[in-house]
Amino acid sequence: MNHDTPILVITTHGVWREGNPNFTMPVNMNLMRASSTGAPNYLYDKIPGSLAKLIEKKRKVTRTSRSLIKSLQRELISIDETGCCSTLSCAASLNAETARAQVKSINIDETDETEKKDQINFIRSQAYNLVIKRRGSEMANKSYEINKRDDQDIKQDNRMMLYINGQKPIDILRTWKNDAFQSTPADNVKIRNRDSIETTLEEILDILFNKYNIENIIIIDLSCNLTDTIGETERDERHFIRDVDQILNPNNSPASLGGKTRRRKTRNNKTRNNKTRKRK
């Protein structure tokens, strides 16, 4: 990989489903996740629209994929926590206490225990940690979803935007307004009658490999990393999270986050200091 490696930015809803089987990687992938397994992501609405210029800028000042990824990680953390880039005299990251104070300032119903659990998991979560997978290795299969009410005229939100150096961004997500696969009339009828569209990481990587001839990809995943487990207990979820993390980073000790199993994927708008966070 080099600094010209294509970058895919995902801003849909996301969930790890226990029923999804693992798959074999068709490409080499560097995956940056906005949160850890089991945690939601609270996304500022300004981030999706800022990424095109940010990616273009960082490609010009980096020479390797490693330096490009590290630079993007630093800027994404800064934008997420402060609202602007570290190069604009903002801190590159904030300490845990400041992040905790930020999340606590979000106005939610104090009796919503599930939301409180999500906040705790978000605070504990490691932002934009890197998962490196090589072609032929085993990978856990994450699901991504967009609801019809989300399919609005917002160019970069609730989308999967592919940035290839020297080309215009490509929206590879098939939705009610974007036929990314040039579907047949019968397929279009099926899409129109759906309230939601779901795809998986395996399907996305197959599209990148087979349609765009991409063998190396950097993915910035801004979606939630909540879980949908077969078991109903917190212990079942912790076991599933450990299983997923062991596949994502087999050389690391598996992380464990508590929390209730979440089967719904709603998006709530939260305001803090006149900035909107969207639950992905």
Secondary structure as the mmCIF struct_conf table of DSSP 4:
data_model
#
loop_
_struct_conf.conf_type_id
_struct_conf.id
_struct_conf.beg_label_comp_id
_struct_conf.beg_label_asym_id
_struct_conf.beg_label_seq_id
_struct_conf.end_label_comp_id
_struct_conf.end_label_asym_id
_struct_conf.end_label_seq_id
STRN STRN1 ASN A 2 ASN A 2
TURN_TY1_P TURN_TY1_P1 HIS A 3 ASP A 4
STRN STRN2 ILE A 7 ILE A 10
BEND BEND1 THR A 12 THR A 12
STRN STRN3 HIS A 13 ARG A 17
TURN_TY1_P TURN_TY1_P2 GLU A 18 GLY A 19
BEND BEND2 ASN A 20 ASN A 20
HELX_LH_PP_P HELX_LH_PP_P1 PRO A 21 ASN A 22
STRN STRN4 PHE A 23 THR A 24
BEND BEND3 PRO A 26 VAL A 27
STRN STRN5 ASN A 28 ARG A 33
BEND BEND4 ALA A 34 SER A 35
TURN_TY1_P TURN_TY1_P3 THR A 37 GLY A 38
STRN STRN6 TYR A 42 TYR A 44
TURN_TY1_P TURN_TY1_P4 ASP A 45 ASP A 45
HELX_RH_AL_P HELX_RH_AL_P1 LYS A 46 VAL A 61
BEND BEND5 ARG A 63 ARG A 63
STRN STRN7 THR A 64 THR A 64
HELX_RH_AL_P HELX_RH_AL_P2 SER A 65 THR A 82
BEND BEND6 GLY A 83 CYS A 84
HELX_RH_3T_P HELX_RH_3T_P1 SER A 86 LEU A 88
TURN_TY1_P TURN_TY1_P5 SER A 89 SER A 89
BEND BEND7 ALA A 92 ALA A 92
HELX_RH_AL_P HELX_RH_AL_P3 ALA A 96 LYS A 104
TURN_TY1_P TURN_TY1_P6 SER A 105 SER A 105
BEND BEND8 ILE A 106 ILE A 106
TURN_TY1_P TURN_TY1_P7 GLU A 110 THR A 111
HELX_RH_AL_P HELX_RH_AL_P4 GLU A 113 ARG A 124
BEND BEND9 SER A 125 SER A 125
TURN_TY1_P TURN_TY1_P8 ALA A 127 TYR A 128
STRN STRN8 ASN A 129 LYS A 133
TURN_TY1_P TURN_TY1_P9 ARG A 135 GLY A 136
BEND BEND10 SER A 137 SER A 137
STRN STRN9 GLU A 138 MET A 139
STRN STRN10 LYS A 142 ASN A 147
HELX_RH_3T_P HELX_RH_3T_P2 LYS A 148 ASP A 150
BEND BEND11 GLN A 152 ASP A 153
BEND BEND12 LYS A 155 GLN A 156
TURN_TY1_P TURN_TY1_P10 ASP A 157 ASN A 158
BEND BEND13 ARG A 159 ARG A 159
STRN STRN11 MET A 160 TYR A 163
TURN_TY1_P TURN_TY1_P11 ASN A 165 GLY A 166
BEND BEND14 GLN A 167 GLN A 167
STRN STRN12 ILE A 170 ASP A 171
BEND BEND15 TRP A 176 LYS A 177
TURN_TY1_P TURN_TY1_P12 ALA A 180 PHE A 181
HELX_RH_AL_P HELX_RH_AL_P5 PRO A 185 ARG A 192
TURN_TY1_P TURN_TY1_P13 ASN A 193 ASN A 193
BEND BEND16 ASP A 195 ASP A 195
STRN STRN13 SER A 196 THR A 200
HELX_RH_AL_P HELX_RH_AL_P6 LEU A 201 ASN A 210
TURN_TY1_P TURN_TY1_P14 LYS A 211 TYR A 212
BEND BEND17 GLU A 215 GLU A 215
STRN STRN14 ASN A 216 ASP A 221
BEND BEND18 SER A 223 SER A 223
STRN STRN15 LEU A 226 ASP A 228
BEND BEND19 ILE A 230 GLY A 231
BEND BEND20 THR A 233 THR A 233
HELX_RH_AL_P HELX_RH_AL_P7 GLU A 234 LEU A 248
TURN_TY1_P TURN_TY1_P15 PRO A 250 ASN A 251
BEND BEND21 ASN A 252 ASN A 252
HELX_LH_PP_P HELX_LH_PP_P2 SER A 253 ALA A 255
STRN STRN16 ASN A 269 ARG A 272
TURN_TY1_P TURN_TY1_P16 ASN A 273 ASN A 274
STRN STRN17 LYS A 275 ARG A 279
#
